[in-house]
């Protein structure tokens, strides 16, 4: 949605007497900057931010600032027993995230350096919620979300839902850490 459309909707909401929330005021800006530095420091130090903090970090960026280009490229998937679940301890797993559109990423999995042919059939990520990507199972049931936890480095974390619940586990299942420079296939 363009900024003009959003401004128009906010103006109409105000005229209808509906409450209008402001995304950020000058007073809140230092708090946002401090929170971003805290999360980025944790990630660069090897720690995993909890879901609530990772969601705040991801949502602190304006729409369009975190796109498929942010998480495009080759990633090593890391799991740590200290903070991450068993899902990603079966390394050496790496992924190549190919930008398919502004919001859509096609995931190419590699196992022991050998590419698998699962992309665009089983592993596209196109559904967005705020600045994260929604993960669903083959039946369309939401299973988790991918959140960017270091925008500059492109690092992301995958959080799953608790069993039989709509609440997220606080610890990520795994973290995607970018290898070297990104290869751009699509513009």
C-alpha positions in Angstrom: 0.0 0.0 0.0 1.5 3.4 -0.9 2.1 6.1 1.6 -0.5 8.3 -0.1 -3.2 5.6 0.3 -2.2 5.1 4.0 -2.3 8.9 4.6 -5.8 9.1 3.0 -7.1 6.2 5.1 -5.7 7.8 8.3 -7.3 11.1 7.4 -10.7 9.4 6.7 -10.4 7.4 10.0 -9.8 10.7 11.8 -12.9 12.3 10.2 -15.0 9.4 11.2 -13.9 9.8 14.8 -11.9 6.6 14.9 -8.7 6.6 17.0 -5.6 7.2 14.9 -2.3 5.7 16.1 1.0 7.2 15.1 3.8 4.8 14.2 6.6 6.8 15.7 7.0 10.2 17.4 10.2 12.1 17.9 10.1 11.0 21.6 10.0 7.3 20.7 12.8 7.4 18.1 15.7 7.0 20.6 13.9 4.0 22.1 13.5 2.4 18.7 17.2 3.0 17.9 18.3 1.5 21.2 16.1 -1.5 20.8 17.5 -2.1 17.2 21.1 -1.8 18.5 20.3 -4.3 21.4 18.9 -6.9 19.0 21.7 -6.5 16.4 24.3 -6.7 19.2 22.7 -9.9 20.5 22.7 -11.5 17.0 26.2 -10.4 16.1 27.3 -11.8 19.5 25.9 -15.2 18.7 22.7 -15.0 20.8 19.2 -15.6 19.7 16.6 -12.9 20.5 13.3 -14.1 21.9 10.2 -13.9 19.6 8.7 -10.9 21.2 11.9 -8.8 20.8 12.5 -10.1 17.3 9.0 -9.2 16.3 9.5 -5.7 17.7 12.7 -5.3 15.8 11.3 -6.5 12.5 8.2 -4.3 12.9 10.2 -1.2 13.8 11.2 -0.8 10.1 8.8 1.0 7.8 6.9 -1.1 5.1 9.2 -1.6 2.2 12.4 -1.5 4.2 12.5 -5.2 4.7 11.9 -7.0 1.5 12.9 -10.3 -0.2 16.2 -8.6 -1.2 17.0 -8.2 2.6 17.0 -12.0 3.0 18.2 -12.9 -0.6 21.4 -14.9 -1.0 23.1 -17.9 0.4 22.6 -18.8 4.1 23.9 -21.3 6.6 21.2 -22.5 8.8 22.4 -22.6 12.4 20.9 -24.3 15.4 22.3 -24.0 18.9 21.2 -26.3 21.7 21.6 -23.4 24.1 18.9 -21.3 22.4 17.6 -23.1 19.3 15.4 -26.1 18.9 16.3 -29.5 17.4 14.8 -28.6 14.0 18.1 -27.2 12.6 20.7 -29.3 14.3 20.9 -31.6 11.3 23.5 -29.5 9.6 25.2 -29.1 7.2 22.1 -27.5 5.8 22.2 -24.3 3.8 19.7 -22.3 1.7 19.8 -20.1 -1.2 17.0 -17.5 -1.0 16.2 -16.3 -4.5 14.2 -13.1 -4.8 11.1 -13.9 -6.9 9.4 -10.5 -6.3 9.3 -7.7 -3.8 7.7 -9.9 -1.2 8.3 -13.4 -2.5 11.4 -15.6 -1.8 12.0 -18.9 -3.4 14.1 -21.2 -1.1 16.6 -23.6 -2.6 17.8 -26.1 0.0 21.3 -27.6 -0.2 22.4 -30.6 1.9 26.2 -31.2 2.1 26.6 -28.7 -0.7 24.3 -30.6 -3.1 21.2 -28.6 -4.3 17.9 -30.3 -4.0 15.0 -29.8 -6.5 12.3 -28.6 -4.0 12.2 -24.9 -4.9 8.9 -23.3 -6.2 7.1 -26.6 -5.5 7.4 -26.9 -1.8 9.3 -24.0 -0.5 8.1 -20.5 -1.7 7.6 -17.9 1.0 5.2 -15.2 -0.4 2.8 -14.5 2.5 3.7 -11.5 4.5 2.5 -10.3 7.9 4.0 -6.9 8.8 7.7 -7.3 8.0 7.9 -11.1 8.5 7.1 -14.0 6.3 4.4 -16.5 7.4 5.2 -20.2 7.2 2.4 -22.7 6.7 2.2 -26.5 6.4 0.9 -28.3 3.3 -2.7 -28.0 4.6 -2.4 -24.2 4.9 -2.2 -24.2 8.7 0.2 -21.5 10.1 3.3 -23.1 11.7 5.6 -20.2 12.2 7.2 -17.1 10.9 10.5 -15.9 9.6 11.7 -12.5 11.1 14.7 -10.4 10.1 16.8 -9.9 13.3 19.7 -8.0 11.7 18.7 -5.9 8.7 22.2 -4.9 7.7 23.6 -8.4 7.9 20.4 -10.0 6.5 20.3 -12.5 9.4 16.9 -14.0 10.1 15.3 -16.3 12.7 12.6 -18.9 12.3 10.0 -19.1 15.1 7.5 -21.9 15.3 4.1 -22.0 17.1 3.8 -23.9 20.4 2.1 -27.3 20.0 -1.7 -27.0 19.7 -1.5 -23.2 20.2 -1.5 -20.0 18.3 1.3 -18.6 20.5 4.9 -18.5 19.3 7.7 -20.3 21.1 10.0 -17.6 22.4 13.3 -19.3 21.2 13.9 -19.6 17.5 14.1 -23.0 15.9 17.1 -21.8 13.8 18.8 -18.8 12.5 19.8 -18.0 8.9 23.3 -16.4 8.7 24.3 -15.0 5.3 27.4 -16.4 3.6 29.7 -13.7 2.0 28.3 -11.5 -0.8 24.9 -12.1 -2.3 24.5 -13.1 -5.9 21.6 -11.2 -7.6 19.7 -13.1 -10.2 16.5 -10.9 -10.4 16.3 -7.1 -10.3 
